Amino acid sequence: MPYDPEHHHRRSVRLPGYDYAHADAYFVTVVAQDRACLFGEVIDAEVRVSEAGLVIESWWRYLAGKFPGVMMDVFVVMPNHLHGIVLIGTGGQDEGGDQREMLVAGPGADTGAPLPAGGVSEPVTPSLDTIVQWFKTMTTNDYIRGVKTDGWPPFSGRLWQRSYHEHVIRNDRALDRIRAYIATKPVRWQDDEENPERLGR
């Protein structure tokens, strides 16, 4: 069956025996526990990220600085989940030696939010699982601080669902299709299966 991001991003399509530190592109979805809308809201088909959402964006951007050989392509922070494309094994530079311009879907692209401080680059290109788990840990720690000091809405048990969803992007055609899917996600929020209002919650 052809890759359908509307269907396939909801379950893991990990390949048995596949080396997730291999140079490749991955479509990643990370969802808040209980699909709680903690990161903003969608108004007039645009995401209005909250202060917490800005922090989530900052940590996602920071992954390229934390891990060598990793670059972040298009991504969007939705009210209760994040979609993004992660490139692993790229060397972090294009042929001209410059970092690829980061493409960000959604209104949080030019917020000016500072990158989180701290963190030392790992000496070895990591697996996708290492990247996502580190992201979850750092965002959870920052979110807890926000609850304590800035009155952010508390979460129940954990900030993120235990697992995450990913798909290995096989070719440029699939990459373009997924980029378009991510960029237009806010427009389709009313029908999004992650939208608690759609689910009657």
C-alpha positions in Angstrom: 0.0 0.0 0.0 1.4 3.5 -0.9 2.6 5.6 2.0 -0.3 7.7 3.4 0.8 10.1 6.1 -2.7 10.6 7.3 -2.9 6.8 8.1 0.7 5.7 8.7 1.9 8.3 11.1 -0.4 6.9 13.8 1.6 3.6 14.2 5.2 2.6 14.3 6.5 1.4 11.0 10.0 0.5 12.3 11.8 -1.8 10.1 13.1 -5.0 11.8 16.9 -4.9 11.9 17.1 -1.4 10.4 20.0 0.7 11.6 18.3 3.9 12.9 21.7 5.6 12.9 21.9 5.2 9.1 22.1 8.3 7.0 18.5 8.9 6.1 15.4 11.0 6.6 12.7 10.2 9.2 9.1 11.5 9.6 8.6 11.7 13.4 5.4 12.3 15.4 5.6 12.8 19.2 2.2 13.1 21.0 1.4 14.6 24.5 0.1 12.1 27.1 -3.7 11.8 26.9 -3.6 14.1 23.8 -3.7 17.1 26.3 -3.6 20.4 24.4 -0.7 22.0 26.3 1.3 23.7 23.6 -1.1 26.2 22.1 -4.3 26.3 20.0 -5.4 26.5 16.4 -7.2 29.7 15.5 -8.3 30.5 11.9 -6.3 27.5 10.6 -3.1 28.8 12.3 -1.2 27.4 15.3 -0.9 30.0 18.1 1.8 28.3 20.2 1.8 29.0 23.9 4.9 29.8 26.0 5.2 26.1 26.5 4.9 25.5 22.8 7.8 27.9 22.2 10.0 25.9 24.6 9.1 22.7 22.7 10.1 24.4 19.4 13.4 25.6 20.9 14.4 22.1 22.1 13.4 20.6 18.7 15.6 23.1 16.9 18.4 22.5 19.4 18.7 18.8 18.5 20.9 19.7 15.4 23.4 21.4 17.8 23.3 18.7 20.4 23.9 15.7 18.0 26.5 15.6 15.3 25.3 14.5 11.8 21.7 15.5 12.6 19.7 18.2 10.9 16.1 19.3 11.4 13.9 19.8 8.4 10.3 21.0 8.3 8.4 20.7 11.6 5.3 22.0 13.3 4.2 22.1 16.9 0.5 21.5 17.2 -1.6 21.9 20.3 -0.9 18.4 21.6 1.8 16.9 19.3 4.8 17.6 17.1 5.5 16.5 13.5 9.0 16.8 12.2 11.5 15.5 9.7 14.8 14.4 11.1 17.9 13.9 8.9 20.5 11.6 10.4 24.0 11.0 9.1 24.0 14.2 7.0 27.2 15.6 8.5 25.1 18.7 9.4 26.4 20.6 6.3 25.6 20.9 2.7 28.2 20.7 -0.1 29.2 24.3 0.4 30.0 23.6 4.1 27.1 25.7 5.5 24.3 24.5 7.8 21.1 23.8 5.8 18.6 26.6 6.3 16.0 25.3 8.8 12.5 25.1 7.4 9.8 25.5 10.0 6.1 25.0 9.3 3.7 27.1 11.4 3.7 30.6 13.0 6.4 29.8 15.6 9.2 30.0 13.1 10.2 33.6 13.8 9.4 33.9 17.4 13.0 34.7 18.4 12.8 32.2 21.3 16.3 31.5 22.5 17.7 28.1 22.2 18.0 26.2 25.5 21.4 26.5 27.2 23.6 23.6 28.1 24.3 20.3 26.5 27.5 18.9 25.0 27.5 17.3 21.6 27.6 13.6 21.5 30.8 12.1 19.9 28.9 9.6 17.8 26.0 10.0 15.4 23.0 8.8 17.5 20.1 6.6 16.6 16.6 8.1 16.1 15.5 6.6 19.4 18.3 8.4 21.3 17.4 11.7 19.7 13.7 11.5 20.5 14.2 10.2 24.1 16.6 13.0 24.8 14.1 15.5 23.4 11.4 14.1 25.6 13.5 14.3 28.7 14.6 17.9 28.2 11.2 19.2 27.3 9.6 17.4 30.2 12.1 19.0 32.6 11.5 22.4 31.2 7.8 21.9 31.2 7.8 20.9 34.9 9.8 24.2 35.6 7.1 26.1 33.7 4.3 24.5 35.8 6.1 25.4 39.0 7.2 29.0 38.1 4.9 30.2 35.4 1.6 28.5 36.0 1.6 26.3 32.9 -1.2 23.7 32.9 0.0 20.6 34.7 0.1 17.2 33.0 -0.9 13.9 34.3 1.8 11.3 34.9 4.1 12.2 32.0 4.3 14.9 29.4 4.6 12.7 26.3 3.2 9.3 25.3 5.6 6.5 26.0 6.2 5.7 22.4 6.5 7.8 19.3 5.7 7.3 15.6 8.2 7.3 12.7 8.5 6.5 9.1 11.6 6.1 7.0 11.4 8.5 4.1 12.5 6.5 1.1 12.9 9.1 -1.7 12.5 12.8 -2.7 8.9 12.3 -3.8 7.9 11.0 -0.4 10.0 13.8 1.3 8.1 16.5 -0.6 4.7 14.8 0.2 5.5 14.7 3.9 6.8 18.3 3.9 3.5 19.4 2.4 1.5 17.3 4.9 3.4 18.9 7.8 3.1 22.4 6.5 -0.7 22.1 6.0 -1.5 20.3 9.3 -2.9 23.4 11.0 -5.5 23.9 8.2 -6.8 20.3 8.9 -6.8 20.5 12.7 -10.6 20.3 12.9 -10.5 16.9 11.3 -7.3 15.8 13.0 -7.5 12.5 14.8 -5.4 14.0 17.6 -7.9 16.8 18.1 -9.8 16.1 21.4 -12.8 18.1 20.2 -13.1 15.9 17.2 -13.0 12.9 19.4 -15.6 14.3 21.7 -13.3 14.5 24.7 
